[in-house]
Amino acid sequence: MRPPISVDSLDRYARIIRALIPNADGVSICSVDGIPIQSLDFAGDAELLPAVERLTARRPDWASKQQFELQSAPGEERSLLTAGLCDVHSKVIAAVAVLTNGKAQRDSLAPLLSCVIECVQHEMVQDLELESIADELMERYEELNLVYHTEDQVNYFRQGREALESLTQNCLDYLNVGLSVMILKDKDITISFNHHRNPIPNAKFVKSHLAGSLYDWVFENSKSIVVNEMSDPMAVRLLPGVPCRVLCCPILDSAGDVVGILATANDYAKTKFSNSDKNLLHVMARKASKIIVANYDPLTGLMNRGGYEHFLENALTHAQSGDVETCLLHINIDQLHIVNDTVGHAAGDAIIQSVGATLESQVRDGDTLSRLGGDEFGVLLQNCSFANAADFANRVCRTIADTEVNFESRIFKATVSIGVAMMTSTSNSVAQVVGTAELACSVAKDQGQNRVEAYRVDDADMIRREEQMHLVAEIQRALTEDSFELYCQPIQSLDPDNRTHHTEILLRLLDKDGAILAPGNFIPAAERYHLMPAVDRWVVSKTLAMLSEFDESQLRAGMFAINLSGQSLNEKDFLRFVHTELGASTVPAKCICFEVTETAAVSHLAKAIGFMDSLKRIGCSFSLDDFGSGISSFGYLKSLPVDYLKIDGSIVKDIVTDETSAAMVTAINQVGHTMQLLTIAEFVENDSIKSCLTKIGVDYVQGYGIGRPEPFAGRLRELMLSSAEVAS
């Protein structure tokens, strides 16, 4: 708060009195102890201040009187007319002394001075009210500034502990207190700052009480507490002997549960904590909550990916300069999905918490541990060689495997796969280093799980997996940017009277450099990382969209085969997606044939049968691709409601020179016809193979000898033109 009356205001009041009492010889406004603050000597003979000084010497308490007094010094013609100048609470804050000459003048000035003082006090009351409003606005401004500044801190900081430290320091600065403390017991975090100019005595003693019964009270009651007096019953119970005022607010997590406290303390000589102070601390506590939610995992209490990545950035900077050896562990809990699916996610969460606690007990001071999400953890090992990091990872692997997890009277054991990578001066980015650790972890899972793999640039498995990871990024980019392209290959009927055209839809990927990748280059990566359902959705939608540009009459003479993966057959919502797409399209369902490999169909037999039955009911047909490559092909064939049997090309390509291959193709063709299925032979690369297949009686042929893959858009226009000619 500013002083109740300023020197500038007193000067203005002195001039008002001078204007309203022109007969006065001078006016002085003094402090309550008689010291002149502002004086105007109208007569110019410098008698005012000496007279005030003499009056003060004679009557030391004259300026504290509220009533008017007329006093003259012995032997002086001039005398002083005095009155107390009071604030809104009738408290004397200054005294007015008017120098007069002669009794008559004094008598006439007294009522006038009374009126002037009343007017001045009224104006002063208004000034004080305005000042009070200004002070309140200033407090609101500080609150808004704090909100803005702290919000900026939350957006800027992504490193957990450092953000909380900055916020606790802000409490000290903005609230102008002697001590600020943040305590997060579950995270073993205590942050405190003692004011360097105005510290709280025995701050350690104060903090111990804040972390004790006061913390427990806030945790239990989930509300703030203000203790301004030592005699307060709450102070006696919660803060016995603490010689300071305390303001404390709870810090909540995203679920509204108390996870810590934010407290400030001030010496008893300072002003009491107000509602404004309480509001400001609530603002800070809410910002602390945001930082915690943004940087810490609610299940394990460990740092989350956002905070972890900040430490990785700092570590990479030091590694690139060659200052320290730094290693990274990527840890994945093995087969956690089985526990989630069979017992429930609560059991899976218990395992995650157990693994997190074990990791926390193993890491050194200065290491950084994070739960990255799901079943993944990351550890940043500072000042750690590659060999020591691998030893540490193996020790962690064994410790977790030996740990029992108790959940609802059941005992579980978990294992982890760990990938180790090193940050070096040649490391380009955090993403690259993290990618190598993930790569090594993936190899560890493939090689049996419950093991550690260290990333080495010359390891063949690492090289192959790294290539796949690159392809995964390309596939995801293609899905986002629509960078796939449809190709097609004709399927020719060996019946000269059959005028319909069959076409298989194929897929190509345009990489970021414009190169065209064939399916054999990217489909294995898509299958490995379960991206095939997304790819198949793109193909179905794109094919139907392109076919919808033509009339139903033009499409009647065609059959368009779309390949589906086993992953799509097994995906819960894929069948509904296909029904929705076909229902929204103008393309007749009878023009669409879905190709499913024998392996995929047999691996998901029940789902494959249900999928086929559902779509066949609306007119779609199905082709069983690569038939003859499995060891139980004929045994499963009776169960699958397919329309076409596509003979595997590895058998077809040698039928001219190999009697066994020819016999196998003949047998498959006969079985297919017996089951009233149409047969298609793949890998027909020349007229000799085609001629042999014609003699066997195969219905359709496909291969480079019939037609090479070409962009679907151009071929589709040609097909529609030929369909129009046939129709005419």
C-alpha positions, 0 to 999 in steps of 0.5 A: 500500500502507498502512504495515505497522503502524498507530498504532492497531495499536501502541496495541493491542499496547502494551495487550496487553503491559501486560495480559500483563506486569502487573509492568512499570512501563511499555511503549513501542513505538518506531520503528527510530530510537528515536522513541516511537510509543506509550507507556504509563507504568503507574507514573505517574511519567513515567520511561519516555520519559526512560529511552528517550531516554537509552537512545537517546542511549547506543545509537543502534542499539538499536531495530534489534536483533532479539534481547532485551537488558537494559540499565540506565543507570548509577546507576539502579535501573530498567532497560529490557528491549528487543526488536525487533518484526519483520514477516513478513519478519523485518524490524524495524519497531518496538522494544518497550521495557519499564521494569522495577524490580529484577533479579529482576523483569527476569529473570522478565519476559524470557521472558514478554516473549519469549512476548508478542512472539511472540504479537504478531508472529503476530497482526501477520502475520495483520493483514498478510495481511488487509491484503494481501487488503484491498489486493488487493480494493481493486485489484479494486474499482478495476478493476471501478469502472474497467470500470463507469465506462469502460463508461458512457463508451462508452455515453455518448460517441458522438463518437470523438475526445472519447471517446478523450481521456476514456479516455486521461485516465482511464488517467492518473487510475486507474493513477496514472501520470506519462504516458498516451498513445494512438496510432492511426497510421492515423487520425492520432490521438495523444492524451497527458496528462502528470500535472500534479503528477508529470509525466514529464520530457522527455515529448516524447522518451518519446512519440517512442519510443512512436510509433516502434519500440515501436509497431511491435513491438506492431503486429507481435506483437499483445501487451502489453509491460512494461518496468520496468528500463532494463537490460531487453533490450527497453528497450535495443532498443525504448526506448533512453535512455528514463528511465522504466518503460513499460506498453503494450497493443495496441488491436484492431479488431472483426477482432482486428487492431492499430489502435493502442496505449495506453501509460503511463509512470512515473518509475523512483522509482515502484513497478514496473508489476504484473499488476494495472496490466497488467490495468487497461490491458487493460481501457482498451484494450478500451474504446478498441476499443469506442469505435473500433468504435462511431465509426469506419468499418473500411473507410475509417478515417473517422468513422462515422454515430454519431460524425458525428451528435454533431458535427451536434448540436453544430453545430446548437446553434451555428447556431440561436444564429446564431453561425456559418454551417454547411453540410452535404454529402451525397455519394453515389457514382454507380452503385457497384452496377454495379461491385459486380454486375459486378466484385465488392464488392472493387472497389467497396470500392476505389472507396469507399476512394479516394473517402474518401481524396480527400475526406479530402485536400480537407476543411479542418482543423476540418471533419468527414468521415464515411462514413455507410454503403454509398456515402454520405459526409457533410461538415460544413463549419464557418464556411462560407457557402452559396456557399463550400460549393457551390464546395467541393462542385463542386471535390470533384466534379471532383477525384473524377471526375479520380481513377483507381482501380487494382484488380487491374490494372484502372482505374476512375473514379468520380463522385459526386452531392452535395447541399448544405444549410445549417444556420440559426437556423430549422433544427428538427433534425439530421434535417431538415437531413440530409434536405434535403441528401439531398434535394438529392443525390437531385435531383443524381442524377436530373439526370444525376449527377456534379453538385452541387445546393444545397437551396433551399426554392422549388425545384420539384424539391426541393418534389416530392421533399420531399413524396415523402420525407414519403410514404416515412416514412408508408409505412414507418410504415404497414408497421410499424404495420399502418396500411394498409387494404384496399378493393375494387371489383367487376368485373361480368360482362356475361353475365347467367348468370354468377353468380360475383363478381369483385373487385379488391383496392385499397389505402389508407393511413391517415396519422398524422392519420387521413386516407385516402390513395389509391394515386395519392398514395403508390404513386409514392413507394413505387416510387421508393424501392423499397418496393413489394415490402414493400407487395405482401407486406403486401397478399398476406398481409392478403388471404389472412388475411381470406379464410381466415376463410371456408369454401372452399365460400363462396369458390368463387364468387369471384375476388379480383384482387391487384395486383403491382408490377414491383419485386415481379416482379423481386425474388428471393424474392417468388415463394417468398413467395407460394408460402409464403403460399398454402401456409399458407392455406386459400384455394383458389389458383383464387380468386386472380388476380394483376394485373400492368401491361403495362409491368411485365410487358414490362420484366421479361418473362423473370421475369414469364413464369417467375413466372406459369407457376409460380403458374398451375401451382398454380391461380392466374390472371393479368390483364394490366392497362392493356393498350393503353397501350404501343406494342408491346402485341400483340407481347408478348401472345403470350409472356405466359401471362395469363388476362384482358386488362384494356383500359386505361381511357384508351381505354374512357372515350371509346368512346361519342363517339370512333370511334377509341377504340371501334375500338381496344377492339373490336380488343383484345377480338377479339385477346383472344378469339382467344387465348382470353382473357377481357377486362375494360374499365376506367373504365366510368362510366355505362350508355352506356359499359356498353351499348357494351361489351356490343355489342362483346362485352367479358366484364367491366366495372369502374368507377364506373358499376358500383361505387365502391371500398369497404372490403374487410371489409364487402364481403367479408361481403356477398359471402359471404352472397350466395354462401351464398344462391346455394349454397342 
